[in-house]
Amino acid sequence: MDWDKLRIFHAVADAGSLTHAGDQLHLSQSAVSRQVRALEESLNATLFHRHARGLILTEQGELLFDATRAMMKRLDAATARIRDSEEEVYGELRVTTTIGFGTLWLAPRLPKLYEKFPDLKIDLMLEEKVLDLPMREADVAIRMKEPSQADLIRKRLMTVHMRLYAAKSYFDTHPMPESPQELHDHRLICQNPRSAQVGAGAVLVKELMTHDIPSRLTVNNYYGVLQGVLNNLGIGVLPDYLSNDFPQLVPVLPEVESTEVPVFLAYPEELRHSKRIAAFRDFVQEEIFAYRKNMQKQSAT
């Protein structure tokens, strides 16, 4: 099959529109339509159902789109390896992690990375869903559990515990609880236990709820939990890495904590020699080292 026709078909299938695909490819709508029609004739198959709101793939179209999607991912991987043979760190790096870790820990530290590598373009994808690194949905991931795929390089970065925190100003009008039973007199702010990837935090919340806490605010990510805590809504269940960056947080019942949550950095084996990956990996490790030193200082005082 003609690669140009496949490339155009892929753009149309991805965009769901001849017009949008033409804009991406810098071709007229009629030129795109002719190429798709010619591909359908060569395959003796209808690839799209056409209707007023756009295009929908037929069963045969879905089969071809699966094939072209895999081809495009392989091409992306090859392009990344070619770019990474250069001496300088530049180009796009797609990083995925959770909403909480990405917004509260990683994003505030990225200016240091850009200072060293101003030509780097970070595409930060924050979601609880685990993206498929071998299928190139992202280049590198920071995950709150060890990746299961065998063809990934992984590095354990740190260990996190979920703990209870409140804002200093909260205790201007509320008593500090001395035992878990006294949480009954406070509002608990936590991530929704039904949210994806809450793990150890969900177990801790279930334990806390055995103390019959009448008022609760649940949020689907830790950024929202932190905002509730900082605005004196109650006592929140938050990852302990926040205490370093938010000095206005006060630990509540320090003996109450979740099990360990391991934090891993992972990337595909095929990107082992990527200079962009190496730059990002080294940056994160340096920041983790600085974070640990600060936490040790806090513990000493």
C-alpha positions as CSV (number, residue, x, y, z in Angstrom):
1,M,0.0,0.0,0.0
2,D,1.1,3.6,-0.7
3,W,2.6,5.1,2.4
4,D,1.3,8.6,1.5
5,K,-2.3,7.3,1.4
6,L,-1.9,5.4,4.7
7,R,-0.4,8.6,6.3
8,I,-3.4,10.6,5.1
9,F,-5.9,7.9,6.1
10,H,-4.3,7.9,9.6
11,A,-4.7,11.6,10.0
12,V,-8.3,11.5,8.9
13,A,-9.1,8.6,11.2
14,D,-7.4,10.4,14.1
15,A,-9.1,13.7,13.5
16,G,-12.5,12.3,12.5
17,S,-12.7,15.0,9.8
18,L,-11.4,15.6,6.3
19,T,-11.1,19.3,7.0
20,H,-9.2,18.9,10.3
21,A,-6.9,16.3,8.7
22,G,-6.3,18.6,5.8
23,D,-5.3,21.4,8.1
24,Q,-2.8,19.2,9.9
25,L,-1.3,17.9,6.6
26,H,-1.4,21.3,4.8
27,L,-3.6,19.8,2.1
28,S,-7.0,20.8,0.7
29,Q,-10.1,18.9,1.8
30,S,-10.6,17.7,-1.8
31,A,-7.0,16.3,-2.0
32,V,-7.4,14.4,1.3
33,S,-10.8,13.0,0.1
34,R,-9.2,11.8,-3.2
35,Q,-6.4,10.0,-1.4
36,V,-8.9,8.3,1.0
37,R,-11.1,7.3,-1.9
38,A,-8.1,5.9,-3.8
39,L,-7.1,3.9,-0.8
40,E,-10.6,2.5,-0.4
41,E,-10.6,1.5,-4.1
42,S,-7.2,-0.2,-3.8
43,L,-8.5,-2.2,-0.8
44,N,-12.0,-2.7,-2.3
45,A,-13.3,-1.7,1.1
46,T,-15.2,1.2,2.7
47,L,-13.1,2.7,5.5
48,F,-15.4,5.4,6.7
49,H,-19.1,6.0,7.3
50,R,-19.8,9.6,6.3
51,H,-22.4,11.7,8.1
52,A,-23.2,15.3,8.8
53,R,-21.0,15.6,12.0
54,G,-17.9,13.9,10.6
55,L,-16.5,10.5,9.8
56,I,-16.8,7.2,11.7
57,L,-14.5,4.2,11.0
58,T,-16.0,1.1,9.6
59,E,-14.9,-2.3,10.9
60,Q,-12.4,-2.5,8.1
61,G,-11.3,1.1,8.9
62,E,-10.8,0.2,12.6
63,L,-8.5,-2.7,11.5
64,L,-6.4,-0.4,9.3
65,F,-6.3,2.3,11.9
66,D,-4.9,-0.1,14.5
67,A,-2.2,-1.0,12.0
68,T,-1.3,2.6,11.1
69,R,-1.4,3.6,14.8
70,A,1.2,1.0,15.6
71,M,3.3,2.1,12.6
72,M,3.2,5.7,13.8
73,K,4.3,4.7,17.3
74,R,7.2,2.8,15.9
75,L,8.1,5.8,13.7
76,D,7.9,8.1,16.8
77,A,10.2,5.8,18.7
78,A,12.7,5.7,15.8
79,T,12.6,9.5,15.5
80,A,13.2,9.8,19.2
81,R,16.3,7.6,19.0
82,I,17.6,9.5,16.0
83,R,17.2,12.8,17.8
84,D,18.8,11.5,20.9
85,S,22.0,10.7,19.0
86,E,22.7,14.4,19.0
87,E,25.0,15.9,21.7
88,E,22.5,18.4,22.9
89,V,19.3,17.9,25.0
90,Y,16.4,19.3,23.1
91,G,13.0,18.4,21.7
92,E,9.8,17.0,23.3
93,L,9.8,14.8,26.3
94,R,6.4,13.4,27.3
95,V,6.2,12.8,31.1
96,T,3.3,11.2,32.9
97,T,2.6,11.1,36.6
98,T,-0.3,11.5,39.0
99,I,-2.2,14.8,39.3
100,G,-1.1,15.2,42.9
101,F,2.6,14.5,42.5
102,G,2.7,16.4,39.2
103,T,1.1,19.6,40.4
104,L,2.4,19.6,43.9
105,W,6.0,18.3,43.7
106,L,7.2,18.0,40.1
107,A,5.8,21.1,38.3
108,P,7.1,23.7,40.9
109,R,10.6,22.2,40.4
110,L,10.7,22.3,36.6
111,P,12.1,25.8,36.3
112,K,15.5,24.4,37.4
113,L,15.4,21.8,34.6
114,Y,14.5,24.5,32.0
115,E,17.4,26.7,33.3
116,K,19.8,23.9,32.3
117,F,18.1,22.8,29.1
118,P,16.1,25.8,27.7
119,D,15.4,23.9,24.4
120,L,13.6,21.0,26.1
121,K,9.9,20.8,25.6
122,I,8.1,19.0,28.4
123,D,4.6,17.6,27.7
124,L,3.4,16.9,31.3
125,M,0.4,14.5,31.3
126,L,-1.2,14.4,34.7
127,E,-3.7,11.6,35.2
128,E,-4.4,8.7,37.5
129,K,-4.6,6.3,34.6
130,V,-1.3,4.3,34.0
131,L,-0.2,5.1,30.5
132,D,1.5,2.4,28.4
133,L,5.2,3.3,28.0
134,P,6.2,0.4,25.7
135,M,3.4,1.6,23.3
136,R,4.8,5.1,23.6
137,E,1.8,6.8,25.2
138,A,4.5,8.6,27.1
139,D,8.3,8.6,27.2
140,V,8.9,8.5,31.0
141,A,6.7,8.0,34.0
142,I,6.8,8.7,37.7
143,R,4.5,6.1,39.3
144,M,3.3,5.4,42.9
145,K,4.0,1.7,42.5
146,E,6.5,-0.5,40.8
147,P,5.8,-0.9,37.0
148,S,4.8,-4.4,36.0
149,Q,6.1,-4.5,32.4
150,A,9.3,-6.4,31.9
151,D,10.7,-4.2,29.1
152,L,11.0,-1.0,31.3
153,I,14.0,0.4,33.0
154,R,12.9,1.5,36.5
155,K,14.5,3.4,39.3
156,R,13.1,3.7,42.9
157,L,13.1,7.3,43.8
158,M,11.7,7.6,47.3
159,T,9.1,6.3,49.7
160,V,6.0,8.2,50.7
161,H,3.6,7.8,53.6
162,M,0.1,9.3,53.8
163,R,-0.4,11.3,57.0
164,L,-2.8,13.7,58.7
165,Y,-2.2,17.4,58.3
166,A,-4.0,20.7,59.0
167,A,-3.2,24.3,58.5
168,K,-1.5,26.1,61.4
169,S,-4.4,28.7,61.4
170,Y,-7.0,25.9,61.7
171,F,-5.9,25.4,65.3
172,D,-6.7,29.0,66.2
173,T,-10.3,27.9,66.4
174,H,-10.2,24.1,66.8
175,P,-8.5,21.9,69.4
176,M,-5.6,19.6,68.3
177,P,-6.8,16.0,68.5
178,E,-4.8,13.9,71.0
179,S,-6.1,10.5,69.7
180,P,-7.8,9.1,66.6
181,Q,-11.1,9.0,68.5
182,E,-11.0,12.8,68.8
183,L,-11.1,13.1,65.0
184,H,-14.9,12.7,65.5
185,D,-14.9,16.4,66.3
186,H,-13.2,17.4,63.0
187,R,-14.0,17.3,59.3
188,L,-11.9,14.8,57.4
189,I,-10.6,15.8,54.0
190,C,-9.3,12.9,51.8
191,Q,-9.1,11.5,48.3
192,N,-12.2,9.6,47.3
193,P,-11.4,5.9,48.1
194,R,-13.0,5.0,44.8
195,S,-10.5,7.1,42.8
196,A,-7.8,5.3,40.8
197,Q,-4.4,4.7,42.3
198,V,-5.2,5.8,45.9
199,G,-3.9,2.5,47.3
200,A,-2.4,3.0,50.8
201,G,-4.3,6.3,51.2
202,A,-7.6,4.5,50.8
203,V,-6.7,1.9,53.4
204,L,-5.8,4.6,55.9
205,V,-9.0,6.5,55.2
206,K,-11.1,3.4,55.9
207,E,-9.3,2.9,59.2
208,L,-9.9,6.6,60.1
209,M,-13.6,6.2,59.3
210,T,-14.0,3.5,61.9
211,H,-13.9,6.4,64.4
212,D,-17.3,7.6,63.2
213,I,-16.2,10.9,61.6
214,P,-19.5,12.7,60.8
215,S,-18.3,15.3,58.4
216,R,-16.1,14.6,55.3
217,L,-14.9,16.2,52.1
218,T,-13.7,13.8,49.4
219,V,-11.8,15.0,46.4
220,N,-10.5,12.9,43.4
221,N,-6.9,14.2,43.7
222,Y,-4.5,15.4,46.4
223,Y,-4.3,18.9,45.0
224,G,-7.9,19.4,45.9
225,V,-7.3,17.9,49.4
226,L,-4.5,20.3,50.0
227,Q,-6.6,23.3,49.0
228,G,-9.3,22.2,51.4
229,V,-6.7,21.9,54.2
230,L,-5.1,25.2,53.5
231,N,-8.5,26.9,53.6
232,N,-9.2,25.5,57.1
233,L,-11.9,23.1,56.1
234,G,-10.6,20.4,58.3
235,I,-7.8,17.8,58.7
236,G,-6.6,16.2,55.5
237,V,-4.9,12.9,54.5
238,L,-1.9,14.0,52.4
239,P,1.4,12.6,51.2
240,D,4.3,13.5,53.5
241,Y,6.4,15.0,50.8
242,L,4.2,18.1,51.0
243,S,5.4,19.0,54.5
244,N,8.7,20.2,53.0
245,D,7.2,22.6,50.5
246,F,4.2,23.8,52.6
247,P,5.5,25.0,56.0
248,Q,2.0,26.1,56.9
249,L,1.0,22.4,57.3
250,V,1.0,21.0,60.8
251,P,1.2,17.2,61.4
252,V,-1.7,15.8,63.3
253,L,-1.4,12.5,65.2
254,P,2.1,11.8,63.8
255,E,1.9,8.1,64.8
256,V,-1.0,7.6,62.3
257,E,0.3,6.9,58.9
258,S,-0.3,4.6,55.9
259,T,2.0,1.8,54.7
260,E,4.9,2.7,52.4
261,V,4.1,4.0,48.9
262,P,7.1,3.5,46.7
263,V,7.7,6.1,43.9
264,F,9.4,4.8,40.8
265,L,10.7,6.5,37.6
266,A,10.4,4.3,34.6
267,Y,11.0,4.5,30.8
268,P,11.2,2.0,27.9
269,E,14.3,0.0,27.3
270,E,14.6,1.3,23.8
271,L,15.1,4.8,25.2
272,R,18.0,3.7,27.4
273,H,20.5,6.0,25.5
274,S,18.1,9.0,25.3
275,K,19.8,12.2,26.3
276,R,16.4,13.8,27.1
277,I,15.5,10.9,29.4
278,A,18.9,11.0,31.1
279,A,18.6,14.8,31.7
280,F,15.2,14.4,33.2
281,R,16.2,11.3,35.3
282,D,19.3,13.1,36.7
283,F,17.2,16.2,37.4
284,V,14.6,14.3,39.4
285,Q,17.2,12.3,41.3
286,E,19.0,15.5,42.3
287,E,15.7,17.0,43.5
288,I,14.9,13.9,45.5
289,F,18.3,14.1,47.1
290,A,17.8,17.7,48.1
291,Y,14.3,16.8,49.4
292,R,15.7,14.0,51.5
293,K,18.4,16.4,53.0
294,N,15.7,18.9,53.9
295,M,13.5,16.2,55.5
296,Q,16.5,15.0,57.6
297,K,17.2,18.6,58.7
298,Q,13.5,19.0,59.7
299,S,13.7,15.7,61.7
300,A,16.9,16.8,63.5
301,T,15.2,20.0,64.6
